[in-house]
Amino acid sequence: MRIKAKGKAELIFTAEDGETYKEVIHQFAGPGVLLGMHNLDKSIESFARACFNYALDSKQDLWFATKDTISKKYDHTFKDIFQEVFEQEYQEKFAAAGIEYFYTLIDDAVARIIRSSGGMIWACKNYDGDVMSDMVATAFGSLAMMTSVLVSPEGFYEYEAAHGTVTRHYYQHLKGQETSTNPVATVFAWTGALRKRGELDQLPKLMEFAERLEKATLTAIEEGIMTKDLATWQRGKNK
């Protein structure tokens, strides 16, 4: 909300029984802007369970990061609910699987990720995840290499290419322009879905096919067969 003058910004909540709760959000000394966010505990719990289940499924440590030192109520609620769900439902399962749950501030997590070689699941709130996933993908080659897996607490999975340039390249192609489209994220979306289907239906040959297709894709890139985005990144890396 854009604030036009000095004044007091209040949050007003009316419960089903008619009781009203008020809290002063900020005392504006002049014009400014106000951002409001909301979430339900149930939704945060579902997010937490989806993350913990995915960590167990892939047998990787789970990191969760927010900025609870600044957003002392909103982000801190995420932190508290994640910890509660972990202790009540997943602590023993994680110990049995030999993996860990780790919480830290988002800025500390960024520093740790940059220094790391990966091998963990990094759970972020939506905005943080959008920014940081793009950063990591670009640092390691190209956004077109980044896949996306949507996981629900009920165990439903959706695999997709998180970013794509196919439409833009198609219109360039129609104009007779040269294009170089990286298909890796799309390939890995298919292999991820096929592997999960094979796992659910107990089809080891389907899972093996997905593994072999991924290895063949990576081998081609490692041998120097790559699209423009990766070739440009590789030249810059070697300078």
Contacts in CASP RR format, 6 or more apart in sequence:
PFRMAT RR
TARGET T0000
AUTHOR 0000-0000-0000
METHOD contacts of the structure
MODEL  1
MRIKAKGKAELIFTAEDGETYKEVIHQFAGPGVLLGMHNLDKSIESFARA
CFNYALDSKQDLWFATKDTISKKYDHTFKDIFQEVFEQEYQEKFAAAGIE
YFYTLIDDAVARIIRSSGGMIWACKNYDGDVMSDMVATAFGSLAMMTSVL
VSPEGFYEYEAAHGTVTRHYYQHLKGQETSTNPVATVFAWTGALRKRGEL
DQLPKLMEFAERLEKATLTAIEEGIMTKDLATWQRGKNK
1 9 0 8 1.000
1 33 0 8 1.000
1 34 0 8 1.000
1 35 0 8 1.000
1 36 0 8 1.000
2 31 0 8 1.000
2 32 0 8 1.000
2 33 0 8 1.000
2 34 0 8 1.000
3 9 0 8 1.000
3 28 0 8 1.000
3 30 0 8 1.000
3 31 0 8 1.000
3 32 0 8 1.000
3 33 0 8 1.000
3 34 0 8 1.000
4 31 0 8 1.000
5 28 0 8 1.000
5 30 0 8 1.000
5 31 0 8 1.000
6 28 0 8 1.000
6 29 0 8 1.000
6 30 0 8 1.000
7 27 0 8 1.000
7 28 0 8 1.000
7 30 0 8 1.000
8 24 0 8 1.000
8 26 0 8 1.000
8 27 0 8 1.000
8 28 0 8 1.000
9 24 0 8 1.000
9 25 0 8 1.000
9 26 0 8 1.000
9 27 0 8 1.000
9 28 0 8 1.000
9 34 0 8 1.000
10 22 0 8 1.000
10 23 0 8 1.000
10 24 0 8 1.000
10 25 0 8 1.000
11 22 0 8 1.000
11 23 0 8 1.000
11 24 0 8 1.000
11 25 0 8 1.000
12 20 0 8 1.000
12 21 0 8 1.000
12 22 0 8 1.000
13 20 0 8 1.000
13 21 0 8 1.000
13 22 0 8 1.000
14 20 0 8 1.000
14 21 0 8 1.000
15 21 0 8 1.000
25 34 0 8 1.000
26 34 0 8 1.000
37 74 0 8 1.000
39 74 0 8 1.000
39 77 0 8 1.000
41 77 0 8 1.000
41 81 0 8 1.000
44 77 0 8 1.000
44 78 0 8 1.000
44 81 0 8 1.000
44 82 0 8 1.000
45 81 0 8 1.000
45 85 0 8 1.000
46 152 0 8 1.000
46 153 0 8 1.000
47 123 0 8 1.000
48 81 0 8 1.000
48 82 0 8 1.000
48 85 0 8 1.000
48 86 0 8 1.000
49 85 0 8 1.000
49 89 0 8 1.000
49 153 0 8 1.000
50 151 0 8 1.000
50 152 0 8 1.000
50 153 0 8 1.000
51 62 0 8 1.000
51 64 0 8 1.000
51 82 0 8 1.000
51 121 0 8 1.000
51 123 0 8 1.000
52 62 0 8 1.000
52 85 0 8 1.000
52 86 0 8 1.000
52 89 0 8 1.000
52 90 0 8 1.000
52 93 0 8 1.000
52 94 0 8 1.000
52 101 0 8 1.000
53 151 0 8 1.000
53 153 0 8 1.000
53 155 0 8 1.000
54 62 0 8 1.000
54 121 0 8 1.000
54 149 0 8 1.000
54 151 0 8 1.000
55 61 0 8 1.000
55 62 0 8 1.000
55 94 0 8 1.000
55 99 0 8 1.000
55 101 0 8 1.000
55 121 0 8 1.000
56 90 0 8 1.000
56 93 0 8 1.000
56 94 0 8 1.000
56 97 0 8 1.000
56 99 0 8 1.000
58 121 0 8 1.000
59 97 0 8 1.000
59 98 0 8 1.000
59 99 0 8 1.000
60 99 0 8 1.000
60 119 0 8 1.000
60 120 0 8 1.000
60 121 0 8 1.000
61 99 0 8 1.000
61 100 0 8 1.000
61 101 0 8 1.000
61 102 0 8 1.000
61 119 0 8 1.000
61 120 0 8 1.000
61 121 0 8 1.000
62 99 0 8 1.000
62 100 0 8 1.000
62 101 0 8 1.000
62 102 0 8 1.000
62 120 0 8 1.000
62 121 0 8 1.000
62 123 0 8 1.000
63 102 0 8 1.000
63 103 0 8 1.000
63 104 0 8 1.000
63 109 0 8 1.000
63 112 0 8 1.000
63 120 0 8 1.000
63 121 0 8 1.000
63 122 0 8 1.000
63 123 0 8 1.000
64 78 0 8 1.000
64 79 0 8 1.000
64 82 0 8 1.000
64 101 0 8 1.000
64 102 0 8 1.000
64 103 0 8 1.000
64 123 0 8 1.000
64 124 0 8 1.000
65 103 0 8 1.000
65 104 0 8 1.000
65 105 0 8 1.000
65 106 0 8 1.000
65 108 0 8 1.000
65 109 0 8 1.000
65 122 0 8 1.000
65 123 0 8 1.000
65 124 0 8 1.000
65 128 0 8 1.000
66 75 0 8 1.000
66 76 0 8 1.000
66 78 0 8 1.000
66 79 0 8 1.000
66 105 0 8 1.000
66 106 0 8 1.000
66 125 0 8 1.000
66 128 0 8 1.000
67 75 0 8 1.000
67 105 0 8 1.000
67 106 0 8 1.000
67 107 0 8 1.000
68 75 0 8 1.000
68 76 0 8 1.000
68 78 0 8 1.000
68 79 0 8 1.000
68 105 0 8 1.000
69 105 0 8 1.000
75 125 0 8 1.000
78 125 0 8 1.000
79 103 0 8 1.000
82 103 0 8 1.000
82 123 0 8 1.000
83 103 0 8 1.000
86 94 0 8 1.000
86 101 0 8 1.000
90 101 0 8 1.000
91 101 0 8 1.000
94 100 0 8 1.000
94 101 0 8 1.000
104 112 0 8 1.000
106 124 0 8 1.000
106 128 0 8 1.000
109 122 0 8 1.000
110 132 0 8 1.000
113 122 0 8 1.000
113 132 0 8 1.000
113 136 0 8 1.000
114 139 0 8 1.000
122 132 0 8 1.000
124 132 0 8 1.000
124 133 0 8 1.000
133 146 0 8 1.000
133 162 0 8 1.000
134 143 0 8 1.000
134 146 0 8 1.000
134 163 0 8 1.000
136 146 0 8 1.000
137 143 0 8 1.000
137 145 0 8 1.000
137 146 0 8 1.000
137 162 0 8 1.000
137 163 0 8 1.000
141 229 0 8 1.000
141 230 0 8 1.000
141 233 0 8 1.000
142 182 0 8 1.000
142 229 0 8 1.000
142 230 0 8 1.000
142 233 0 8 1.000
143 162 0 8 1.000
143 163 0 8 1.000
143 164 0 8 1.000
144 161 0 8 1.000
144 163 0 8 1.000
144 164 0 8 1.000
144 165 0 8 1.000
144 181 0 8 1.000
144 182 0 8 1.000
144 183 0 8 1.000
144 184 0 8 1.000
144 185 0 8 1.000
144 227 0 8 1.000
144 229 0 8 1.000
145 182 0 8 1.000
145 184 0 8 1.000
145 185 0 8 1.000
145 230 0 8 1.000
146 161 0 8 1.000
146 162 0 8 1.000
146 163 0 8 1.000
146 185 0 8 1.000
147 159 0 8 1.000
147 160 0 8 1.000
147 161 0 8 1.000
147 162 0 8 1.000
147 185 0 8 1.000
147 188 0 8 1.000
147 189 0 8 1.000
147 192 0 8 1.000
148 159 0 8 1.000
148 160 0 8 1.000
148 161 0 8 1.000
148 162 0 8 1.000
148 189 0 8 1.000
149 157 0 8 1.000
149 158 0 8 1.000
149 159 0 8 1.000
149 160 0 8 1.000
149 192 0 8 1.000
150 157 0 8 1.000
150 158 0 8 1.000
150 159 0 8 1.000
150 160 0 8 1.000
151 157 0 8 1.000
157 193 0 8 1.000
157 196 0 8 1.000
159 188 0 8 1.000
159 189 0 8 1.000
159 190 0 8 1.000
159 192 0 8 1.000
159 193 0 8 1.000
159 196 0 8 1.000
160 189 0 8 1.000
161 185 0 8 1.000
161 186 0 8 1.000
161 188 0 8 1.000
161 189 0 8 1.000
162 185 0 8 1.000
163 185 0 8 1.000
164 185 0 8 1.000
165 181 0 8 1.000
165 182 0 8 1.000
166 181 0 8 1.000
169 179 0 8 1.000
169 180 0 8 1.000
169 181 0 8 1.000
172 178 0 8 1.000
172 179 0 8 1.000
173 179 0 8 1.000
180 227 0 8 1.000
180 228 0 8 1.000
180 229 0 8 1.000
181 227 0 8 1.000
182 227 0 8 1.000
182 229 0 8 1.000
182 230 0 8 1.000
183 227 0 8 1.000
184 217 0 8 1.000
184 221 0 8 1.000
187 213 0 8 1.000
187 214 0 8 1.000
187 217 0 8 1.000
188 214 0 8 1.000
188 217 0 8 1.000
190 213 0 8 1.000
191 210 0 8 1.000
191 211 0 8 1.000
191 213 0 8 1.000
191 214 0 8 1.000
192 210 0 8 1.000
194 206 0 8 1.000
194 207 0 8 1.000
194 209 0 8 1.000
194 210 0 8 1.000
195 206 0 8 1.000
195 207 0 8 1.000
195 210 0 8 1.000
195 211 0 8 1.000
197 203 0 8 1.000
197 206 0 8 1.000
198 204 0 8 1.000
198 206 0 8 1.000
198 207 0 8 1.000
199 207 0 8 1.000
220 226 0 8 1.000
221 230 0 8 1.000
226 234 0 8 1.000
END
